Amino acid sequence: MKKLLLTFCILWMISSCTEEKVDAPFIFDNPEIAINIPADFPEVNDSFFTNKPTKYGVELGKKLFFDKKLSRDNTVSCATCHIQENAFADQNPKGIGIDGKIGFRNTPPIQNLAFMQVYNWDGNKTALENQVLVPIITPEEMDSSILEVIGKISNDATYIELFHKTFGDDTITGERIFNSIAQFEYTLISANSKYDKVKRKEGAIFTDNEAQGYQVFKNKCANCHSTELFTDQSFRNIGFPVNPNSEEKGRTRVSLNAKDLMSFRVPTLRNIAYTAPYGSFGQFATLKEVLDYLDKGVIESDNLDPILKDNNNRIPLTEKEKENLISFMKTLSDLEFITE
């Protein structure tokens, strides 16, 4: 009896030691995160609804945004040119990418992209998810490929875990990379400047110069820099100095229509104090230079915007109006956005 009992115990111990361990089942839980839509902002774009920011999608997108592995030689990330303290722009006339190569145009800021209908200076992308690939494959920017990027991160345990948490499995694809970065960028909403606080009646008030500048803005700037985005997202030729690069055609590069020659998307004025230099290729070092140029007269062309053409190719401004207008534009600075 004792032998039988001993044999049973030994067999039970062997069975217990060799029994295959069953892992707890993976529970896919990646909730959408709440996006605070500012009052009076335009409707979000259509792509936002099919790629809403999620808890882990944003975390993954942010990691990718700051990762230099997206470039051919691991020296350039999205954040290299899109610097937060500059409202995710930089301080160079044109973007500078891999091997110090100088790009085609000025780096645009990244803010309030969920409300934009077109992207880039010439509007060549209508979905943010499609725009993400552009800097990765552009020779003057990251000079890489999405397959190369996937190869670099596919053995990274942190990335594998994040893709699993974001999508329910650890498959890494180009589409998932694009969607994650776009999700992160959708969360970059700027709407807490002094202007916003004055409008919301939160105790802030304009100085006399700012208030007078706001009136100048409404009289002479608001036609183009309209809505709470401070851009109507239209494409206009406003007679700025022409890019010496012979490939530059403005919106015509996309539309193939001559009437769009040297027309560019109207830039937002939000956080403009942080995004110098100004213009499609950084033609102007300061806001004062921009206003002086518009006051003195712009370059004539057949498709010059009617607002200028009908007013002797200029926007007349006194020196006091320029001073006040700059004071108002600085109230569009959102300190929390560039530091948090």
Secondary structure, DSSP 8 states (H G I E B T S, - for coil): -HHHHHHHHHHHHHHHHHS------------B------TT-----HHHHHS--BHHHHHHHHHHHT-GGGSTTS---HHHHSBGGGTTB-SSSS-B-GGG-B-SS------SGGG-SSBSTT--BSSHHHHTHHHHH-TTTT---HHHHHHHHTT-HHHHHHHHHHHSS----HHHHHHHHHHHHHT-----SHHHHHHTTSS----HHHHHHHHHHHHHTTTTS-TTTT----EE-------S-TT--BTHHHH--GGGBT-EE----TTGGGS-SBSTT--BSSHHHHHHHHHH-----TT--HHHHTTTTS----HHHHHHHHHHHHTT--HHHHH-
